[in-house]
Amino acid sequence: MTTQIFADRLRTLGSIEPTLFGGFLEHMGRAIYQGIYEPGSPLADERGFRRDVLQALRELAPTIIRYPGGNFLSGYHWMDGIGPKEQRPRRRELAWKSIETNQFGVDEFIEYCRELNTQPMLGVNLGTGTLDEAGALVEYCNAPRGTYYADLRARYGHPEPYGVRVWCLGNEMDGPWQIGHLEAHEYARKALETAKVMKWQDASIQLVLCGSSGATMPTFPEWDRIALEECWEQVDYLSLHQYVGNHHQDTQNYLGLTRFFEYHLQTLEGTLRYVKARKRSRHDVYLSWDEWNVWYKAQEVDGQWTEAPHLIEEVYNLEDALVVALWMNVFLRFSHVLKIACMAQLVNIIAPILTHPDGLVRQTIYYPFQLFRRYASGKSLDLLVQSPQVETREFGEVPLIDAAGSYDEESGRTTLFLVNRSLSEAETVDLHFAGWTPGAAARLICLTGKDPKEANTFENPTAIVPQDAGMLPLQDGKATLKVPPLSLTVIAFGG
């Protein structure tokens, strides 16, 4: 049996928001310092921004970046990171047991986002922070001059408001590891009152409510229900977080994780529908998967009270890249409810980019993100996929070919994303087009390799990179291709 995929551009699942292709930067390890910001480095510009990192991030093109955390957020006071740098305090940072110099703060972050032409997504501290502190940060960022915090921004060289639109109401407040951890009803009340103050400062902002910090948390999804019922009318998104890994060194099972991702989203989609119905509300709340990535090999989280310690600098291989591609296929298939997603993180910390003093390496997971960011836009296609099944230890049978697609009416481009889960065999795929006939051959791009454990390193930085696989010919409105084992194949028609 070969795989049959039927693509009808009239059958769509939802709009693909650009913010599905976001990233995350936290004051942890070398994400900020020695990552994006390294004054004194020959690779840095006059602002201290690493030029090579900027270029790599421009090519990755994240559409939104969440900042400044993460667990760091729950002990962070944003005023430490503004004003003259020589006057900023050095702090013992409790989340990662590091020394925080505060040489990079909200003003530098906004400047960095503007340099990348990306949208900022700021978090407010609901651990040790206060209502006043959260409201003041919104005023500092978004209010016109004429009041204290807006004038403070102007005094520090930024007369015009930043216009930050998306804000997170804390981070992982359900986690016992969190500074200022709260029970669900306690967090819900604090989040509600904070949301009111923030929206009184600027009614146009959008707020992200903390959901459970993982689908395996004992409080999932009850925490989410309680928080939503209290805050529904004040918030616009519910956050979800998840990290995964090949803990049992079972590649076939690892590539079945889509079942887990789908369960996570289906459960929270159902929770959203339930709360909206119970509230008799006309307001909609969507999902923000604002921390997601592979993370299981590097476990160093104790900074030993040093500056920019080397923490969780995961090295990614081919199978990790394919799991990222599978995850992003799920994003497209749930685009009707999932509107924001932030890969955690962007540089050095469980990241697609690793730096050293003389340069950087683009890790394997860099490339699926880049391909989806470049080719997935418009609306997600409701594909019909008939594929042989492969057995997995945890998830039962899963399709050999995992597929998602997009159609962008404005550009005229239709794109299919295919992941072949086979460890050793190519799969023949027949493509059928309903309601439209591609006008020309499609471009093929393939990310693959022979060894699932192969990684990009500083010594061999291009071991796993996308390859132009030529053009896919069409005949009688159909197409057939061989999809290599252990691969992501992108098929781009037009545009």
N, C-alpha and C positions, 0 to 999 in steps of 0.2 A: 504493500500500500504506500502510495506517495502522498504527500501533503497537498491538500487543496485549500486555497485561500480565495475567498470571494470578497471583492471590494466594491461597494456601492457608495458613491459620493453623496447620495441622498439620505443614507442611513448614518447618522452621527450620534455621538454620545454626549458631547458637551464642548464648550469653547475651551481651547487650550490657552490659559492665561500665561503671558510672558513670565509672571512671577513663579511659575513652576520650576524655573531654571535659576534658582537663587543659591547663595552661599552663606557662610557663617564665619565670623571672626570673633574669637574670644581672647581675652587677656589670659592666656594659658601657654606655658612652655614658650616655644619660639614662633607662635602664630603672628604676633604683632612685632615684638622685638626680635631682630635677626630674621624675621620673615618678610613682612611688607615694609617694615620701618627699621633702618639700620644706619643712623647718622655716622659719618666717619668712614663708611665703607666706600671703596673706589667705585662700587656699582650703584651708589645712591646719588640722587640728585640733591639740589640745595635744600630741599625740605626734609631730607632724610629718607625719602621713598626709594626703595630698591627699583631701579629702572628695569632690570630683567624680570622681576616679579610682576611689575606693572604690565609689561609686554605680554607675558604669559597669561595674565588675567584678562587682558584685552582680547586675546585670542579665545579664551574660555567664555568670556562675555556673560558673566552672571548678571541677571536682571535686577536682583535685589540682594542686599547683604544684611544679615542680622548681626547686631553688635550691642553691648560688649560681652555678652554671655547668655547662656551658660551658667554653671555654678558660680563663676566669678561674680555674676550680677548681684547675687543675694547679699554680698558684703561690700558692694561698690557704692561710693558716694561720688556722683558725677562732678561735683565742684572741685574735687581733688585734681581733675584732669583738664582744667581750663586756666587761662591766665598765663603770665610769664613763666616759662619753664623752670627757671632757676628758683622760683618760689613754690613750685608744686611739691607736695609732701611725698616722701618715700614711706610706703606702708608694708606691713606684714600682711600678705594676702592669704586668707585662711583656707579657701577652697582647694588650692593647689600647693599650699605651704611654700610660697615663693615671695620674692621681694618685688613689689610693684613700684616702679619709679614715677608713674603718671606722666611720662613724657609724651605719651600719645593719648588723646582724649577725644571728646565729642567733636571739637572743631577740626582736629586733624582727620577724624573719620569722615566727616562731611566733605572735606576737601578731597579725600581719597575717593569717595564715591563719585564726586563730580569728575575727577580725573578719569574714572572708568565709565562714566556715563551710566551709572547704575543707581538704583533707588535705595536709600537708607531705610533700615528697619531697626528702630531703637527699642531697648528694653528698659523698664523701670524696676527698681529694687523693691520687691515686696517681702524680702527677708528682714534685713535691718533697716530698710528705708521707711519713709513716712509719706502720708498724703501730700504734705506741703512740698516735699522733695520732688515727688512725681509731677505735681502741678507746675512747680518752678522750672523743671526741665522742659516741659511743653512750652511754657512762656519763653524760655531762653531760646528755644529752637524756632518757634513759629510766630511769636507776637511781633508786631511792628514796634519801632522805638517809641518810648514815652513812659515805660514802666521799668521797675528796677532790673529784672533779669534780662529783658530785651535790651535795655541800655548797657548792661554788663556785656552782652554779646557784641554790641556795637563798639564798646570801649576796647574790646580785645580784637578789633579789626574786621568785624563782620556786620556791617550796618543793616543788611537786608535779611529778612527772615529766611530760614532754611526750608520751611515748608515740608517737614517730615510728616508723611501720611500714615505709616503703619507702625504701631507700637505694641510691644509685648508686656502683658501684666504679670511680670515676674518670670521665673524659670523653675520648672520641675518642683513645684512646691509640695507635691505629694511625696517626694523622696525623703526618707529619714536622713540621708546624707546632706540635705540642703541646709544651708545657714538660715535659721528662722523657719524651719519646716512647720507646716500647718496641717491640721486635719481638714477634710474637704469643706465642711461648713464654715470653719474659721477662714480658710482661704477665700471662699466665695464671698463672705461679707467684706473682707478687706479689699478684694478685687472690685467688688461693686462700688464701694465708696471711692476707691482710687479712680475708677473709670469715670464716675460722675465728675470728679474734680478735673480730670484731664480733658473731658469733653466740654466742660464749662470754659476751660481755657481756649479750646479750639474744637468747635462742633464738627469740623470736617474730617477729623482723624478717624482711622480705623483701628480697632483694638483686638488683640489676640489674647484669648483666655487660656490659662494653663490647663491642659488636659493631663491625663495620666502620662507619666514619663516612660511608658512602655506597655505593650500589650500583655506582658507577663507579670505586671504588678498585681499584687493581691487585691488592690482596690479598683482595678480596671473591670468594667467601665462605670462602676458606681460613682467614683470620684467625678467623672465627666458629667454624669447626669446631675449630680448635686450642684456642681459649679454652674452648669448651664441653666438650671432652673432658677438660680438666684440672679444670674447676670444676663440672661438672654437678650433683653431689649437694649443693653448697653454695649454689647460686644458684636464683633463681625466675623471672628474666626475662633475656632477651637484648635489648640496646638496638639500635635502628637509627635512623639520621639521614638526612635528605634535604632538600635545597632545590631548587626548580625555578624556571624562568622562561621567558618568551617571547623567547628570545635572537634568534630569526630574524624576529620581528614577523610571525608566521604564526599568526593566531588559531585557525584550524581545526586545525592541527597541535597547538597548545598545549592545546586542549581534548581531545586524544587521549592525554594523559599518563596516563590511567588504566591503559593497557597497561604503562607503566613501573612504576607503583605496584604493580600486580598481580604483575609479574615479581619485584620486590623481595621481596614477602611470600611468594610461592610458593617462591622459592629458599631463603629462611630457614626456612620451614615444613619443607621437605624436609631441610634441614640438621639441624633439631631432631629429626626422626624418625630420621635416620641415626644421630646420636650416641646417642639414647636406646636404639636397637636394639643398637648396638655395645657400649654400657655394660651391656646386659641390665638396665636400670634400670626401676623402677616409679615413679620420680620424674618429674614433668612440669615443663618449663620453657616459658614463654610469651614472647611478644614485647612489647616496650615501644618504641613509636615516639616517643621522648621529645624529639626535635627534628624539626619538620616545618613548612614554610611555603613560600610564594612569596618568592623573594629573587633579584633580578638587576639592579635599576636603581641602587640606592644602594650604593656600594662603599667608603665611607669607613670604614676600620678603624684608622687611626693617630690616637690621641688627642693627639699632640703634647705629652704630659706636662701635660695640663690636667685639671681636675675636671669631670666630667659633660660630656664633649665630645659634639657632635652626630655620632653614628656611625650608619650604615646605617638612616636614618629613611625607609624605603621608603614611597612613596605608592601606594596600591592602587586599582585600577580595577575595572570590572565583570568583565572577563575573568579577572582574578585571583580575584575572589570565586567565579566559577563553577568555577575549578580547585580552590579550597578545598572547594566543595560536592562535586565529583567525588571528591576525596581522601577526604572523609568518607563518601561512598557506599561506597568501597572498604573503609574501616574497618568498616562494618557487614557487608559481605559476607565479611570475614575475622575476624569477632568470635569464632570458635571458637579462634583462636590469638593474635589481637592483643587484649591486655587493658588496656594503658595507651597513651595518646597525649598528647603535650604540644605544643601550638602554640608555636612559638618566634618571638617572645616575646610578652608580654602588653601592654607599654606602651613606646611610642617606638621601640624597636629592632625592626625588621621586625614590626610589631605592629598589632593591630586598633584600638588607641587611640593617638592622638597628642595630646600636651599642649603648651600654651603658657602663659605666665604668667597669662592671664585665663580659661583654660578648656581644653576638649578637643574633639576631633572623633572620632566613631566611623567608622572607615574601612569600606570596602565589605566586607572580609573578616570584620568583626565579626558581620555578620548571618547568614551561613550557619552559623557556629559556634553562634550563639545559637539558631537554629532547630533544629539537630540536638540541641543540649543539651536543649532544651525538649521536643522531640517524640519523640526516639529513646530507647526504653527497653524492658526486657523481653528479648525474643529477636529476632534478626534473621531476616527472612523469606527463604526460598529462592524468590525470584520467578522465574517463567518470562516472559522478555521477548522478544517477536518484533518487531523494529524494522528499518526501512530502515537501510542502512549509509551511512556517509559516509567518503570517502577522506581519509587524512592522509599527509603527506610521510614521516614517520618510522615511524608505527605501523600502516600499512596501513589496512584498513577497521575502523571502530569503529561501534557502534550510534548512530544519531541520537539516541535517547533512552537515557540512562544512568539506571538505576533501582535503588533499594534500599528496604527496608521494615522495619518493626518491629511487633511485637505484644506488648503489655503485658497479661498476663492479670489482674494485680491491678487496674489501672485500667480495663481493658476497651478501651483505645485501640489502634487500628491506624493506622499512618502510612506513607505512601509518599512518597519523595523522588525527584523527576524532574528531570533536567537535560536541556534541549534544546540540542544542540550546533549546531543550524542558526544561521547568521549572519543569516538574513533571513526564514525561513519558519516560521510556526506549524505544529505537528504535531498531528494528531488522534490521541488515545490512547483506546482502549477498555479499560476495566477489567473483569475477570472475577473472580468470587469463588468459590472452591471450598471446600466444607465449612462455609461460614458465609455469612450474608446480613447486610450492614450494616443496622442498625436505623433509621438516620436519614441525612439528607444529611450530606455531609462538608464540613468547613471547608477553604477554599482560601486559601493564602498564597503570594504570588509575589514573587520578587526578580528584576527584569529592567530593561532599558534599551535604548535604540536604538544607543548607541555603546559598543563594547567597551572603549574607552579612557576612558570617563567615570569620574570619581573624586569622592569626597566631600572637600571642602576646608573650611578655616576660613571662607571666604567663602560657600560653598554646602555646608553640612554634610549636607544630606539629598537630594543628587542621586540616590543609589542607596540606597534603603531598602525593606524588605519592604512590600508592600501587601496589605491584606485583599481577596481576590478573590471574596468572597461564598461561597455554598454550592453544592456540587455535587449536583444532584438524582440520585436513583436510580430506575431503572425496570426491573422484572422482574429484580432482583438484579444489574443491570449499571449501568455509568456510562460516559459519554463526555465528554471535555473537550478543549479546544484548549489546547495548551501553547505559550506565546509563544516566539519565537526568543531565543537568548541568555538563558536563564532557569533559575532554580531554582524549582520549584513543590512546595509541601508540601501533601499531602492528608491531613487528619486526620479519622478516623472515630471518634466517641465519645470518652469519657474526658475 
